[in-house]
Amino acid sequence: MSTVDLIRHVKLSTARLPLTVPISDAKVFTGRQKPMTEVVFLFAEITTELGHSGIGFSYSKRAGGPAQYAHAKEVAEGLIGEDPNDIARIYTKLLWAGASVGRSGVATQALAAVDIALYDLKAKRAGLPLAKLLGSYRDSVRTYNTSGGFLNATLEEVKDRASRSIEEGIGGIKIKVGLPDSTEDLRRVAGIRDRIGPDVPLMVDANQQWDRATALRMGRRLEDFN
């Protein structure tokens, strides 16, 4: 006869990671946000009666970190006594426990840490990498790096970081665009394409600051850089 292992304890914690250099994307240049100076993390550590454990995290940028932590603390007691295998059911239970603030945004960001912790616990208990537990389709996946392409960095800095990323095995590069002067966006894209060559995938991210007409116009001009 199998023994059902139930959740015994949940520990929530939060931490602030200050950034050495504040970073900016298009939302800063349109005046909608300030440069990002820190990232706030929410951690969830879940332990069962038989001693199995899992850890998950969520994060916020610019605002929302304290709200995520507060919301998670209010609903986390609903985990106690639950079977950690029932991940989807637990998620729905906690979502409805805090439904008075909505079922998106801060609420789901807070529950993400719990959700990840439950999957981490399940994979560890099974003795499998999470990808294998979920039924992996491939052994590797090509990655891209966007952390070196923020708009506060000079073009030369972005080019150097792109080169380093490729040397370290990153498969593609994404940079930020959406400056008030679109010719400057195109100058930066051209500089990166020239540096990384024609075969490395290159992507751009305007962070929701282009309207439909601008996106169509810029999309046509960006075709020259593939």
N, C-alpha and C positions, 0 to 999 in steps of 0.2 A: 504494500500500500504506500503510495507516494505521500509526502508531507508537503502541504502548501506553505511556501515561504512568504510571509507577509512583511510589509514595510513597517519598520519599528521607529525610525528616526529620520528627520529631515533637517539639515543645517543649511541656512541661507547666509550669504555674506556678500559684501560689495567692496569694490576697490576702484580707486581712481588711478589712471595711467596718464601722467602729464606728458605732453609732446615737447621735445626739445625745440622744434621749430613749428609754430602754428601753420596749418595748411589751409589752402583756399581752393574752392572750385567755383563754378560759374555763379552759384547762389550768393557768394560773397560779392562778386562784381556787379550783380544786379541789385545789391543792397538788401536782399532778403535774409541773409544770415551773416554772422560774424565769423572770422576765421576760427577753425577748430583748434582748441588748445589742449584738449584732453579727451580720453575715452573712459567711460564709466562701465565697469563690468558687474554683472550679477552672477553669482555662483550658487549652484544647488548641489548638495551632497546628500545622497539617499542611501540609507543602510537598512538591511533586512534583518529579521530575527535570527537567521542562520549566518549572519555576518557578511553577506555579499554587499557590495557597494558600487555606486556609480556616481560620476560627477558630470555636470553640464554647466553651460554658461550662456549668457546673453549679454548684449552690450548696447550702449547708447552713445550718440555723438551730439554734443552741444546742449541737449536738454533731454530729460526723461529718465535719467539714471535713478534718482531717488524715488521716482514714481514707480518704476519697475520693481524696485526692492520692496517698497511699501505694499504694493499689490500682491507680490508673491508671498509676503509674510501673512497677509490676511487670509489667503486661500489655501496655504500649504498644509494646514492641519487636516484637510480632506484627504491627504495621502496616507495618513496613519491607518494601519490595518488593511490596506488594499493589497491585492496581489499585483506585484510589479510587472507581471507578464501582460496585464490588461492595459496596455499603454494607451490605446485609442479611447477606451472607456474612461480611464482616469483623466485624460486630457479634456474630454467633454464634461466630466463632472466638475473639474476645476474652472472650466470656462463658464459654466452656468453659475457656479458659486460667486463669481464676480461679474455677472452679466449686467448689473446695474450701471457699470461704467462702460458697457459696450463689449462686443466680442471681436475686437480688432485693436490695432495700435498697441498701447501700453499693456493691455491685458494679455494679448497673445505673445508679445515680446517677453513678458515676465514668465509666461508658461513655457516658453522655448527652453529656458534653462532646465526646468523640470523634465520636459520631454526628452531632451538630450541625455540627461542623467539616467532616465529609465532605459533608454536604448543602450547606453554605455554599460549599465548593470547587466542587462540581458545578454549582451555580447560577451562580457567577461565571464558570466556564469556558464555560457555555452562553450567557452574556450575558443572563440572565433573572432577574427577581425570583424568590425561592424559591416563592412562591405560584403563579406561572405555570409553573415547572418541574414542580410537583406536580399541576398541572391545576386552577387556581382555578375556583370555582363562582360567586363573587360578587365585586364590586369593592370592597365595604366591609363591615364587620361592626360591630354595635353593641357597645360596651364598657361595663364597669362598674368602679367604683373601690371598693376595700375598705381602702386604706391609711389613710384618715382615720377609720375606725370602730372602732379598738381600744378595749378596755375601760379602759385606763389614762387615756384622754382623758375630759374632762367632756362632758356632753351638749351644752353650748354650743359646745365646740370641735368636736365631731362635726358639729353642725348647720352651723357656719361652713365646715368643710371640704367638706361635701356641696354647699353652695351654690356654692363656688368650682369644684368639679369639674364641676357642671352648666354653669356659665358658660364653662368651658373646652372644652365639647363632649362630656363624658362622658355616656353614655346611661342609666346606671343606678347605683344606690348599694347597697353591701352593708355591713352593720355586724356587729360581733361581739356575740353574746349568750352565755348560759350562766352568768350570775352566780348565786351561791347564793340570792339573793332574786329570784324570777321576776317579782315586781311591778316591780322596778327595770328588768329587761329590757324589760318592756312599756311602762314610762314612757319609756325611751329610744327604742323603736320609734315610739311615738306622737309623740314630739317631732320625730323625723326626718320622719315622714310628713307632719306638719303643715307642716314647713319646705319640703319639696320638692314638695308638692302631690299630687293623686291620680293623675296620669298618668305620673310617673317610676317605672320599675320599682324595687322595693325588696326586697332579699334579706337574710337573716340567716344567720349561721354560728356554730354552737355548738361547733365544733372537737371533735367526738366525745365531748362531755361529758354528753349527755343519754342516758338509757336509753330503751327503747322507749315506756314509759308516759309519761314526761315529754315526749318528742318529740310523741306523739299529742296530749297535753293542750295543749301550747304551740302546736302547729300549729293546733288549733281556735281558740285565742284570737287567734292572729296573722292569721286570716282577716279579722278586722275591719279590718286595715290593708292588705289585699290583698297 
